[in-house]
Amino acid sequence: MCYHVSNESDPEELKAEFKLPMDKVEQFKKRYDFNGFEKPFLPVISKENPRIIDMYRWRLVPHWIKEEKDFKANTLNARNDELFEKSSYRQYWENRCLIICTGFFEPHYPDLNGKEHESWYIKPKHKKYFMLGGIYNEWNGMKTFSIVTTDASPLMAEVHNDGKRQPLVLKGNAALAWLVPNLTQDEMKSLMVYQYPDEELEAYRVIDGIYNAKQDTNLPEAIKPYERPPFDVLSMYGV
């Protein structure tokens, strides 16, 4: 699953990096932690208009939904193995986009039999941004998207060790191919097995609470390596 991403950069940095103009800049926000369940707007490049960076809202809403409050499905992510069959997605596989972020978060379970988990952050080692493969739909005049998820790479399977899933991270020709207008389903399936090289990823534990909706994690510490709080051993003995 991929329910939290970061983008702590400015619009000018995005435009300079991708050499593209940006639409709807007023919807842009920079945050250390975007919670998908809050349905934020994020910068995307879409098949529909790959010559601009646009702002789409996270959580795909199918066209047949009248009131979003009545739509109970979790469509923050679209599994690659459900994309062409599941009713929430099957009409939108041709609507592909790239979601721009500086990193994403995943839970890690030190004990797979336990409930306690750590928050881990994954970012590109040599670049500023990730491009995540997604699909979108226009609903009530607003573009809404889901992030496509795939089987985890060896590194990501160690991080997200309960579900062994990860977002579809694309780069170079794979990212360009995702925006080709007339891809077939078989060609799209081939793209969805692409794995961003593990040696180009940086993954580390960050502050706890990323997945706690009651905790404010829009903090610089959210994307910095975890530092264990100081522990006074002598205090255990009343010294």
CYANA upper distance limits for C-alpha pairs under 8 A (distance plus 0.5 A):
  1 MET  CA     77 ASN  CA      7.21
  1 MET  CA    106 GLU  CA      7.86
  1 MET  CA    149 THR  CA      7.35
  1 MET  CA    163 GLY  CA      8.26
  1 MET  CA    165 ARG  CA      6.69
  1 MET  CA    166 GLN  CA      6.63
  1 MET  CA    167 PRO  CA      7.58
  2 CYS  CA     76 LEU  CA      8.26
  2 CYS  CA     77 ASN  CA      7.21
  2 CYS  CA    104 PHE  CA      7.61
  2 CYS  CA    105 PHE  CA      7.38
  2 CYS  CA    106 GLU  CA      7.19
  2 CYS  CA    147 ILE  CA      7.99
  2 CYS  CA    149 THR  CA      8.09
  2 CYS  CA    166 GLN  CA      7.23
  2 CYS  CA    167 PRO  CA      6.61
  3 TYR  CA     35 ASN  CA      6.70
  3 TYR  CA     36 GLY  CA      5.54
  3 TYR  CA     37 PHE  CA      7.79
  3 TYR  CA     76 LEU  CA      7.25
  3 TYR  CA     77 ASN  CA      8.14
  3 TYR  CA    105 PHE  CA      8.05
  4 HIS  CA     33 ASP  CA      6.83
  4 HIS  CA     34 PHE  CA      5.90
  4 HIS  CA     35 ASN  CA      5.35
  4 HIS  CA     36 GLY  CA      6.32
  4 HIS  CA    104 PHE  CA      6.37
  4 HIS  CA    105 PHE  CA      6.00
  4 HIS  CA    106 GLU  CA      8.25
  4 HIS  CA    210 ILE  CA      8.39
  5 VAL  CA     32 TYR  CA      8.30
  5 VAL  CA     33 ASP  CA      6.27
  5 VAL  CA     34 PHE  CA      5.76
  5 VAL  CA     35 ASN  CA      7.59
  5 VAL  CA     36 GLY  CA      8.47
  5 VAL  CA    101 CYS  CA      7.09
  5 VAL  CA    102 THR  CA      8.03
  5 VAL  CA    103 GLY  CA      6.22
  5 VAL  CA    104 PHE  CA      4.53
  5 VAL  CA    105 PHE  CA      6.54
  6 SER  CA     31 ARG  CA      6.56
  6 SER  CA     32 TYR  CA      5.35
  6 SER  CA     33 ASP  CA      5.33
  6 SER  CA     34 PHE  CA      6.29
  6 SER  CA    101 CYS  CA      6.31
  6 SER  CA    102 THR  CA      6.02
  6 SER  CA    103 GLY  CA      5.77
  6 SER  CA    104 PHE  CA      6.47
  7 ASN  CA     30 LYS  CA      6.01
  7 ASN  CA     31 ARG  CA      6.01
  7 ASN  CA     32 TYR  CA      6.53
  7 ASN  CA     33 ASP  CA      7.98
  7 ASN  CA     34 PHE  CA      8.31
  7 ASN  CA    101 CYS  CA      5.54
  7 ASN  CA    102 THR  CA      5.51
  7 ASN  CA    103 GLY  CA      7.64
  8 GLU  CA     30 LYS  CA      5.22
  8 GLU  CA     31 ARG  CA      5.50
  8 GLU  CA     32 TYR  CA      5.95
  8 GLU  CA    102 THR  CA      7.72
  9 SER  CA     13 GLU  CA      6.88
  9 SER  CA     14 LEU  CA      7.74
  9 SER  CA     30 LYS  CA      6.56
  9 SER  CA    102 THR  CA      8.46
 10 ASP  CA     14 LEU  CA      7.05
 10 ASP  CA     30 LYS  CA      7.17
 11 PRO  CA     15 LYS  CA      6.69
 11 PRO  CA     22 MET  CA      8.12
 11 PRO  CA     25 VAL  CA      7.78
 11 PRO  CA     28 PHE  CA      7.95
 12 GLU  CA     16 ALA  CA      6.62
 13 GLU  CA     17 GLU  CA      6.56
 14 LEU  CA     18 PHE  CA      6.68
 15 LYS  CA     19 LYS  CA      5.84
 15 LYS  CA     20 LEU  CA      5.70
 15 LYS  CA     21 PRO  CA      6.34
 15 LYS  CA     22 MET  CA      7.14
 15 LYS  CA     53 ILE  CA      8.29
 16 ALA  CA     20 LEU  CA      7.71
 20 LEU  CA     51 ARG  CA      6.83
 20 LEU  CA     52 ILE  CA      5.92
 20 LEU  CA     53 ILE  CA      6.97
 21 PRO  CA     51 ARG  CA      8.08
 21 PRO  CA     52 ILE  CA      5.75
 21 PRO  CA     53 ILE  CA      6.72
 22 MET  CA     52 ILE  CA      6.11
 22 MET  CA     53 ILE  CA      5.08
 22 MET  CA     54 ASP  CA      6.48
 23 ASP  CA     52 ILE  CA      7.33
 23 ASP  CA     53 ILE  CA      6.61
 23 ASP  CA     54 ASP  CA      5.49
 23 ASP  CA     55 MET  CA      7.47
 24 LYS  CA     28 PHE  CA      7.84
 24 LYS  CA     54 ASP  CA      7.00
 24 LYS  CA     55 MET  CA      6.71
 25 VAL  CA     55 MET  CA      8.17
 27 GLN  CA     41 PHE  CA      7.07
 27 GLN  CA     55 MET  CA      7.30
 28 PHE  CA     41 PHE  CA      7.36
 28 PHE  CA     42 LEU  CA      7.39
 28 PHE  CA     43 PRO  CA      7.84
 28 PHE  CA     55 MET  CA      7.64
 29 LYS  CA     41 PHE  CA      8.43
 29 LYS  CA     42 LEU  CA      8.49
 31 ARG  CA    218 ASN  CA      6.55
 32 TYR  CA    217 THR  CA      8.06
 32 TYR  CA    218 ASN  CA      5.54
 32 TYR  CA    219 LEU  CA      6.42
 32 TYR  CA    220 PRO  CA      6.75
 32 TYR  CA    222 ALA  CA      6.75
 32 TYR  CA    223 ILE  CA      7.16
 33 ASP  CA    210 ILE  CA      8.32
 33 ASP  CA    217 THR  CA      6.76
 33 ASP  CA    218 ASN  CA      5.55
 33 ASP  CA    219 LEU  CA      8.04
 33 ASP  CA    222 ALA  CA      7.36
 34 PHE  CA     38 GLU  CA      8.42
 34 PHE  CA     40 PRO  CA      7.52
 34 PHE  CA    218 ASN  CA      8.17
 35 ASN  CA     39 LYS  CA      7.86
 35 ASN  CA     40 PRO  CA      7.92
 36 GLY  CA     40 PRO  CA      6.99
 36 GLY  CA     58 TRP  CA      6.78
 36 GLY  CA     59 ARG  CA      7.79
 36 GLY  CA     76 LEU  CA      7.04
 37 PHE  CA     59 ARG  CA      8.42
 37 PHE  CA     76 LEU  CA      8.20
 39 LYS  CA     57 ARG  CA      6.69
 39 LYS  CA     58 TRP  CA      5.52
 39 LYS  CA     59 ARG  CA      6.60
 40 PRO  CA     57 ARG  CA      6.14
 40 PRO  CA     58 TRP  CA      6.19
 41 PHE  CA     55 MET  CA      6.34
 41 PHE  CA     56 TYR  CA      5.80
 41 PHE  CA     57 ARG  CA      4.66
 41 PHE  CA     58 TRP  CA      6.59
 42 LEU  CA     55 MET  CA      5.89
 42 LEU  CA     56 TYR  CA      6.19
 42 LEU  CA     57 ARG  CA      6.78
 42 LEU  CA     58 TRP  CA      7.54
 42 LEU  CA     99 ILE  CA      7.54
 42 LEU  CA    100 ILE  CA      7.79
 43 PRO  CA     53 ILE  CA      6.71
 43 PRO  CA     54 ASP  CA      6.09
 43 PRO  CA     55 MET  CA      5.13
 43 PRO  CA     56 TYR  CA      7.03
 43 PRO  CA     99 ILE  CA      6.62
 43 PRO  CA    100 ILE  CA      6.12
 43 PRO  CA    101 CYS  CA      8.30
 44 VAL  CA     53 ILE  CA      6.07
 44 VAL  CA     54 ASP  CA      5.81
 44 VAL  CA     55 MET  CA      6.43
 44 VAL  CA     56 TYR  CA      7.08
 44 VAL  CA     97 CYS  CA      6.96
 44 VAL  CA     98 LEU  CA      5.88
 44 VAL  CA     99 ILE  CA      4.98
 44 VAL  CA    100 ILE  CA      6.20
 45 ILE  CA     49 ASN  CA      7.69
 45 ILE  CA     50 PRO  CA      5.97
 45 ILE  CA     51 ARG  CA      8.20
 45 ILE  CA     52 ILE  CA      7.01
 45 ILE  CA     53 ILE  CA      5.62
 45 ILE  CA     54 ASP  CA      6.76
 45 ILE  CA     97 CYS  CA      6.10
 45 ILE  CA     98 LEU  CA      5.67
 45 ILE  CA     99 ILE  CA      7.22
 45 ILE  CA    100 ILE  CA      8.30
 46 SER  CA     50 PRO  CA      5.76
 46 SER  CA     54 ASP  CA      8.36
 46 SER  CA     95 ASN  CA      8.31
 46 SER  CA     96 ARG  CA      6.62
 46 SER  CA     97 CYS  CA      4.50
 46 SER  CA     98 LEU  CA      6.68
 46 SER  CA    179 LEU  CA      7.15
 47 LYS  CA     95 ASN  CA      7.22
 47 LYS  CA     96 ARG  CA      6.17
 47 LYS  CA     97 CYS  CA      6.33
 47 LYS  CA    178 TRP  CA      8.40
 47 LYS  CA    179 LEU  CA      5.08
 47 LYS  CA    180 VAL  CA      7.22
 47 LYS  CA    181 PRO  CA      6.82
 48 GLU  CA     95 ASN  CA      8.08
 50 PRO  CA    179 LEU  CA      7.93
 56 TYR  CA    142 MET  CA      7.88
 56 TYR  CA    143 LYS  CA      5.59
 56 TYR  CA    144 THR  CA      6.02
 56 TYR  CA    145 PHE  CA      7.19
 57 ARG  CA    142 MET  CA      8.05
 57 ARG  CA    143 LYS  CA      6.70
 57 ARG  CA    144 THR  CA      5.14
 57 ARG  CA    145 PHE  CA      6.74
 58 TRP  CA     76 LEU  CA      6.90
 58 TRP  CA    144 THR  CA      6.20
 58 TRP  CA    145 PHE  CA      5.68
 58 TRP  CA    146 SER  CA      6.84
 59 ARG  CA     74 ASN  CA      8.18
 59 ARG  CA     75 THR  CA      5.88
 59 ARG  CA     76 LEU  CA      5.11
 59 ARG  CA     77 ASN  CA      8.37
 59 ARG  CA    144 THR  CA      6.28
 59 ARG  CA    145 PHE  CA      5.86
 59 ARG  CA    146 SER  CA      6.10
 60 LEU  CA     75 THR  CA      6.11
 60 LEU  CA     76 LEU  CA      7.20
 60 LEU  CA    136 TYR  CA      6.73
 60 LEU  CA    137 ASN  CA      6.93
 60 LEU  CA    144 THR  CA      5.06
 60 LEU  CA    145 PHE  CA      4.83
 60 LEU  CA    146 SER  CA      5.80
 61 VAL  CA     65 ILE  CA      7.42
 61 VAL  CA     68 GLU  CA      7.79
 61 VAL  CA     71 PHE  CA      8.40
 61 VAL  CA     75 THR  CA      8.07
 61 VAL  CA     88 SER  CA      8.14
 61 VAL  CA    137 ASN  CA      7.37
 61 VAL  CA    138 GLU  CA      8.39
 61 VAL  CA    139 TRP  CA      6.84
 61 VAL  CA    144 THR  CA      6.77
 61 VAL  CA    145 PHE  CA      8.24
 62 PRO  CA     88 SER  CA      6.46
 62 PRO  CA     89 TYR  CA      8.09
 62 PRO  CA    137 ASN  CA      7.16
 62 PRO  CA    139 TRP  CA      7.35
 63 HIS  CA    137 ASN  CA      7.73
 63 HIS  CA    138 GLU  CA      7.54
 63 HIS  CA    139 TRP  CA      6.04
 65 ILE  CA     70 ASP  CA      8.38
 65 ILE  CA     71 PHE  CA      7.35
 66 LYS  CA     70 ASP  CA      8.49
 67 GLU  CA     71 PHE  CA      7.59
 75 THR  CA     88 SER  CA      7.99
 75 THR  CA    146 SER  CA      6.47
 76 LEU  CA    145 PHE  CA      7.93
 76 LEU  CA    146 SER  CA      5.40
 76 LEU  CA    147 ILE  CA      6.81
 77 ASN  CA    146 SER  CA      5.45
 77 ASN  CA    147 ILE  CA      5.18
 77 ASN  CA    148 VAL  CA      6.13
 77 ASN  CA    149 THR  CA      6.90
 78 ALA  CA     82 GLU  CA      7.58
 78 ALA  CA     83 LEU  CA      6.73
 78 ALA  CA     89 TYR  CA      7.84
 78 ALA  CA    134 GLY  CA      8.48
 78 ALA  CA    146 SER  CA      6.34
 78 ALA  CA    147 ILE  CA      6.43
 78 ALA  CA    148 VAL  CA      5.17
 78 ALA  CA    149 THR  CA      6.53
 79 ARG  CA     83 LEU  CA      6.54
 79 ARG  CA    148 VAL  CA      6.23
 79 ARG  CA    149 THR  CA      5.42
 79 ARG  CA    150 THR  CA      6.84
 80 ASN  CA    148 VAL  CA      6.70
 80 ASN  CA    149 THR  CA      6.40
 80 ASN  CA    150 THR  CA      6.15
 80 ASN  CA    189 LYS  CA      8.20
 80 ASN  CA    192 MET  CA      7.22
 81 ASP  CA    150 THR  CA      8.43
 82 GLU  CA     86 LYS  CA      6.01
 82 GLU  CA     89 TYR  CA      8.49
 83 LEU  CA     89 TYR  CA      6.11
 83 LEU  CA     90 ARG  CA      6.24
 83 LEU  CA     93 TRP  CA      7.29
 84 PHE  CA     89 TYR  CA      7.24
 84 PHE  CA     90 ARG  CA      4.94
 84 PHE  CA     91 GLN  CA      8.21
 84 PHE  CA     93 TRP  CA      7.32
 85 GLU  CA     89 TYR  CA      7.85
 85 GLU  CA     90 ARG  CA      5.83
 86 LYS  CA     90 ARG  CA      6.13
 87 SER  CA     91 GLN  CA      8.12
 89 TYR  CA     93 TRP  CA      7.15
 92 TYR  CA     96 ARG  CA      8.41
 92 TYR  CA    135 ILE  CA      6.96
 92 TYR  CA    136 TYR  CA      6.99
 92 TYR  CA    137 ASN  CA      6.97
 93 TRP  CA    135 ILE  CA      6.65
 94 GLU  CA    135 ILE  CA      8.09
 94 GLU  CA    181 PRO  CA      8.07
 94 GLU  CA    182 ASN  CA      8.38
 94 GLU  CA    183 LEU  CA      8.09
 95 ASN  CA    135 ILE  CA      5.85
 95 ASN  CA    136 TYR  CA      6.03
 95 ASN  CA    137 ASN  CA      7.46
 96 ARG  CA    133 GLY  CA      7.78
 96 ARG  CA    134 GLY  CA      6.23
 96 ARG  CA    135 ILE  CA      4.96
 96 ARG  CA    136 TYR  CA      6.90
 96 ARG  CA    178 TRP  CA      7.17
 96 ARG  CA    179 LEU  CA      6.71
 97 CYS  CA    133 GLY  CA      6.63
 97 CYS  CA    134 GLY  CA      5.60
 97 CYS  CA    135 ILE  CA      6.21
 97 CYS  CA    136 TYR  CA      7.47
 97 CYS  CA    178 TRP  CA      7.85
 97 CYS  CA    179 LEU  CA      7.10
 98 LEU  CA    131 MET  CA      5.98
 98 LEU  CA    132 LEU  CA      5.77
 98 LEU  CA    133 GLY  CA      5.40
 98 LEU  CA    134 GLY  CA      6.32
 98 LEU  CA    175 ALA  CA      8.01
 98 LEU  CA    178 TRP  CA      8.37
 98 LEU  CA    179 LEU  CA      8.50
 99 ILE  CA    130 PHE  CA      8.44
 99 ILE  CA    131 MET  CA      5.92
 99 ILE  CA    132 LEU  CA      5.43
 99 ILE  CA    133 GLY  CA      6.98
 99 ILE  CA    134 GLY  CA      7.17
 99 ILE  CA    147 ILE  CA      8.21
100 ILE  CA    129 TYR  CA      7.06
100 ILE  CA    130 PHE  CA      6.36
100 ILE  CA    131 MET  CA      5.38
100 ILE  CA    132 LEU  CA      7.06
101 CYS  CA    129 TYR  CA      6.06
101 CYS  CA    130 PHE  CA      5.88
101 CYS  CA    131 MET  CA      7.15
101 CYS  CA    132 LEU  CA      8.34
102 THR  CA    123 LYS  CA      6.86
102 THR  CA    124 PRO  CA      8.15
102 THR  CA    128 LYS  CA      6.56
102 THR  CA    129 TYR  CA      4.94
102 THR  CA    130 PHE  CA      6.20
103 GLY  CA    121 TYR  CA      7.39
103 GLY  CA    122 ILE  CA      6.01
103 GLY  CA    123 LYS  CA      4.87
103 GLY  CA    124 PRO  CA      7.66
103 GLY  CA    129 TYR  CA      7.61
103 GLY  CA    130 PHE  CA      6.96
104 PHE  CA    121 TYR  CA      6.33
104 PHE  CA    122 ILE  CA      5.96
104 PHE  CA    123 LYS  CA      7.24
105 PHE  CA    119 SER  CA      7.33
105 PHE  CA    120 TRP  CA      6.03
105 PHE  CA    121 TYR  CA      5.02
105 PHE  CA    122 ILE  CA      6.65
105 PHE  CA    210 ILE  CA      8.42
106 GLU  CA    119 SER  CA      6.67
106 GLU  CA    120 TRP  CA      5.82
106 GLU  CA    121 TYR  CA      7.00
106 GLU  CA    122 ILE  CA      8.30
106 GLU  CA    159 VAL  CA      7.65
106 GLU  CA    160 HIS  CA      6.43
107 PRO  CA    117 HIS  CA      6.63
107 PRO  CA    118 GLU  CA      6.19
107 PRO  CA    119 SER  CA      5.44
107 PRO  CA    120 TRP  CA      6.46
107 PRO  CA    159 VAL  CA      7.69
107 PRO  CA    160 HIS  CA      6.24
108 HIS  CA    117 HIS  CA      5.88
108 HIS  CA    118 GLU  CA      5.58
108 HIS  CA    119 SER  CA      6.84
108 HIS  CA    120 TRP  CA      7.19
108 HIS  CA    159 VAL  CA      5.91
108 HIS  CA    160 HIS  CA      5.72
108 HIS  CA    161 ASN  CA      6.55
108 HIS  CA    162 ASP  CA      7.87
109 TYR  CA    114 GLY  CA      7.99
109 TYR  CA    115 LYS  CA      8.11
109 TYR  CA    116 GLU  CA      6.97
109 TYR  CA    117 HIS  CA      4.98
109 TYR  CA    118 GLU  CA      6.79
109 TYR  CA    160 HIS  CA      8.24
109 TYR  CA    161 ASN  CA      7.13
109 TYR  CA    162 ASP  CA      7.42
110 PRO  CA    116 GLU  CA      8.12
110 PRO  CA    117 HIS  CA      7.10
110 PRO  CA    118 GLU  CA      8.05
111 ASP  CA    115 LYS  CA      8.36
111 ASP  CA    116 GLU  CA      8.10
112 LEU  CA    161 ASN  CA      8.26
112 LEU  CA    162 ASP  CA      7.14
118 GLU  CA    205 ARG  CA      7.38
118 GLU  CA    206 VAL  CA      8.30
118 GLU  CA    208 ASP  CA      6.53
119 SER  CA    205 ARG  CA      6.30
119 SER  CA    206 VAL  CA      6.16
119 SER  CA    207 ILE  CA      6.97
119 SER  CA    208 ASP  CA      6.01
119 SER  CA    209 GLY  CA      7.54
119 SER  CA    210 ILE  CA      6.62
119 SER  CA    211 TYR  CA      8.15
120 TRP  CA    159 VAL  CA      7.76
120 TRP  CA    203 ALA  CA      7.27
120 TRP  CA    204 TYR  CA      5.94
120 TRP  CA    205 ARG  CA      4.70
120 TRP  CA    206 VAL  CA      5.99
121 TYR  CA    203 ALA  CA      6.10
121 TYR  CA    204 TYR  CA      6.10
121 TYR  CA    205 ARG  CA      6.71
121 TYR  CA    206 VAL  CA      6.89
121 TYR  CA    223 ILE  CA      6.91
122 ILE  CA    201 LEU  CA      7.25
122 ILE  CA    202 GLU  CA      6.11
122 ILE  CA    203 ALA  CA      4.91
122 ILE  CA    204 TYR  CA      7.30
123 LYS  CA    129 TYR  CA      8.31
123 LYS  CA    130 PHE  CA      7.88
123 LYS  CA    201 LEU  CA      6.45
123 LYS  CA    202 GLU  CA      5.86
123 LYS  CA    203 ALA  CA      7.11
124 PRO  CA    128 LYS  CA      7.22
124 PRO  CA    129 TYR  CA      7.27
124 PRO  CA    130 PHE  CA      7.13
124 PRO  CA    200 GLU  CA      6.57
124 PRO  CA    201 LEU  CA      5.34
124 PRO  CA    202 GLU  CA      6.46
125 LYS  CA    200 GLU  CA      5.67
125 LYS  CA    201 LEU  CA      5.62
125 LYS  CA    202 GLU  CA      5.80
126 HIS  CA    200 GLU  CA      7.21
130 PHE  CA    169 VAL  CA      7.22
130 PHE  CA    170 LEU  CA      7.97
130 PHE  CA    171 LYS  CA      8.24
131 MET  CA    169 VAL  CA      6.37
131 MET  CA    170 LEU  CA      6.13
131 MET  CA    171 LYS  CA      7.16
131 MET  CA    175 ALA  CA      7.83
132 LEU  CA    147 ILE  CA      7.31
132 LEU  CA    148 VAL  CA      8.10
132 LEU  CA    167 PRO  CA      7.11
132 LEU  CA    168 LEU  CA      6.01
132 LEU  CA    169 VAL  CA      5.12
132 LEU  CA    170 LEU  CA      6.49
133 GLY  CA    147 ILE  CA      6.67
133 GLY  CA    148 VAL  CA      6.24
133 GLY  CA    167 PRO  CA      8.07
133 GLY  CA    168 LEU  CA      5.84
133 GLY  CA    169 VAL  CA      6.80
133 GLY  CA    170 LEU  CA      7.07
133 GLY  CA    175 ALA  CA      8.25
133 GLY  CA    178 TRP  CA      7.77
134 GLY  CA    145 PHE  CA      7.06
134 GLY  CA    146 SER  CA      5.99
134 GLY  CA    147 ILE  CA      4.86
134 GLY  CA    148 VAL  CA      5.55
134 GLY  CA    168 LEU  CA      8.46
135 ILE  CA    145 PHE  CA      6.02
135 ILE  CA    146 SER  CA      6.05
135 ILE  CA    147 ILE  CA      7.26
135 ILE  CA    148 VAL  CA      7.68
136 TYR  CA    143 LYS  CA      7.06
136 TYR  CA    144 THR  CA      5.89
136 TYR  CA    145 PHE  CA      4.52
136 TYR  CA    146 SER  CA      6.86
137 ASN  CA    143 LYS  CA      6.15
137 ASN  CA    144 THR  CA      5.94
137 ASN  CA    145 PHE  CA      6.90
138 GLU  CA    142 MET  CA      5.81
138 GLU  CA    143 LYS  CA      4.80
138 GLU  CA    144 THR  CA      6.61
139 TRP  CA    143 LYS  CA      6.75
139 TRP  CA    144 THR  CA      7.45
147 ILE  CA    167 PRO  CA      7.14
147 ILE  CA    168 LEU  CA      8.05
148 VAL  CA    167 PRO  CA      6.34
148 VAL  CA    168 LEU  CA      6.17
149 THR  CA    165 ARG  CA      7.09
149 THR  CA    166 GLN  CA      5.89
149 THR  CA    167 PRO  CA      4.65
149 THR  CA    168 LEU  CA      5.75
150 THR  CA    165 ARG  CA      6.23
150 THR  CA    166 GLN  CA      6.11
150 THR  CA    167 PRO  CA      6.59
150 THR  CA    168 LEU  CA      6.43
150 THR  CA    192 MET  CA      7.32
150 THR  CA    193 VAL  CA      7.55
151 ASP  CA    164 LYS  CA      6.87
151 ASP  CA    165 ARG  CA      5.29
151 ASP  CA    166 GLN  CA      6.82
151 ASP  CA    193 VAL  CA      8.28
152 ALA  CA    156 MET  CA      5.75
152 ALA  CA    157 ALA  CA      5.60
152 ALA  CA    160 HIS  CA      8.45
152 ALA  CA    164 LYS  CA      5.65
152 ALA  CA    165 ARG  CA      4.97
152 ALA  CA    166 GLN  CA      5.63
153 SER  CA    157 ALA  CA      6.38
153 SER  CA    166 GLN  CA      8.37
153 SER  CA    195 GLN  CA      7.00
153 SER  CA    198 ASP  CA      7.69
154 PRO  CA    158 GLU  CA      7.09
154 PRO  CA    198 ASP  CA      8.08
155 LEU  CA    159 VAL  CA      7.07
155 LEU  CA    198 ASP  CA      6.61
156 MET  CA    160 HIS  CA      6.33
156 MET  CA    161 ASN  CA      8.23
156 MET  CA    164 LYS  CA      7.46
156 MET  CA    165 ARG  CA      7.91
156 MET  CA    166 GLN  CA      7.29
157 ALA  CA    161 ASN  CA      5.72
157 ALA  CA    163 GLY  CA      8.43
157 ALA  CA    164 LYS  CA      5.07
157 ALA  CA    165 ARG  CA      7.38
158 GLU  CA    164 LYS  CA      8.12
159 VAL  CA    164 LYS  CA      8.49
159 VAL  CA    203 ALA  CA      8.40
160 HIS  CA    164 LYS  CA      5.76
160 HIS  CA    165 ARG  CA      7.11
160 HIS  CA    166 GLN  CA      8.11
168 LEU  CA    192 MET  CA      7.25
168 LEU  CA    194 TYR  CA      8.16
168 LEU  CA    195 GLN  CA      8.07
169 VAL  CA    194 TYR  CA      8.49
169 VAL  CA    195 GLN  CA      7.54
169 VAL  CA    196 TYR  CA      6.39
170 LEU  CA    174 ALA  CA      6.23
170 LEU  CA    175 ALA  CA      5.41
170 LEU  CA    194 TYR  CA      7.89
170 LEU  CA    195 GLN  CA      8.13
170 LEU  CA    196 TYR  CA      6.84
171 LYS  CA    175 ALA  CA      5.24
171 LYS  CA    176 LEU  CA      8.23
171 LYS  CA    196 TYR  CA      7.88
172 GLY  CA    176 LEU  CA      6.96
173 ASN  CA    177 ALA  CA      6.43
174 ALA  CA    178 TRP  CA      6.82
174 ALA  CA    191 LEU  CA      7.36
174 ALA  CA    194 TYR  CA      8.12
175 ALA  CA    179 LEU  CA      7.59
176 LEU  CA    180 VAL  CA      7.41
177 ALA  CA    191 LEU  CA      8.49
178 TRP  CA    188 MET  CA      8.04
178 TRP  CA    191 LEU  CA      7.85
183 LEU  CA    187 GLU  CA      6.42
183 LEU  CA    188 MET  CA      6.81
184 THR  CA    188 MET  CA      6.69
185 GLN  CA    189 LYS  CA      6.57
186 ASP  CA    190 SER  CA      6.78
187 GLU  CA    191 LEU  CA      6.89
188 MET  CA    192 MET  CA      6.76
189 LYS  CA    193 VAL  CA      7.33
190 SER  CA    194 TYR  CA      7.73
196 TYR  CA    200 GLU  CA      8.00
196 TYR  CA    201 LEU  CA      8.46
197 PRO  CA    201 LEU  CA      7.48
204 TYR  CA    225 PRO  CA      6.60
204 TYR  CA    226 TYR  CA      8.26
205 ARG  CA    225 PRO  CA      6.27
205 ARG  CA    226 TYR  CA      5.95
206 VAL  CA    221 GLU  CA      7.65
206 VAL  CA    222 ALA  CA      6.43
206 VAL  CA    223 ILE  CA      6.82
206 VAL  CA    224 LYS  CA      6.44
206 VAL  CA    225 PRO  CA      5.49
206 VAL  CA    226 TYR  CA      4.75
206 VAL  CA    227 GLU  CA      8.39
207 ILE  CA    221 GLU  CA      7.04
207 ILE  CA    222 ALA  CA      6.31
207 ILE  CA    224 LYS  CA      8.43
207 ILE  CA    225 PRO  CA      8.21
207 ILE  CA    226 TYR  CA      5.98
207 ILE  CA    227 GLU  CA      8.37
209 GLY  CA    215 GLN  CA      6.85
209 GLY  CA    217 THR  CA      7.61
210 ILE  CA    215 GLN  CA      8.08
210 ILE  CA    217 THR  CA      6.55
210 ILE  CA    222 ALA  CA      8.08
217 THR  CA    222 ALA  CA      6.59
218 ASN  CA    222 ALA  CA      7.27
219 LEU  CA    223 ILE  CA      8.48
220 PRO  CA    224 LYS  CA      7.29
221 GLU  CA    225 PRO  CA      8.09
221 GLU  CA    226 TYR  CA      8.33
232 ASP  CA    236 MET  CA      7.99
233 VAL  CA    237 TYR  CA      8.16
234 LEU  CA    238 GLY  CA      7.15
234 LEU  CA    239 VAL  CA      5.95
235 SER  CA    239 VAL  CA      5.99
